[in-house]
Amino acid sequence: MTELENRLERFETLTAECELIARLATDSTKREFYLKLSEQYRQLAVDMRQAIAGKAAA
């Protein structure tokens, strides 16, 4: 597995963990924080997939 694939996997894991924490959070402030954080990790995963695809096409 390449370094980019390792990072992609990590971003996907972090996204899932943040979503789980948000679902379990009883405090609305924490829930919102973890939802936003999961969105940021999701976008990083999308960007990483594009980088991997671009590298494969090159």
Beta strands, then each sheet from edge to edge (+ up, - down):
end
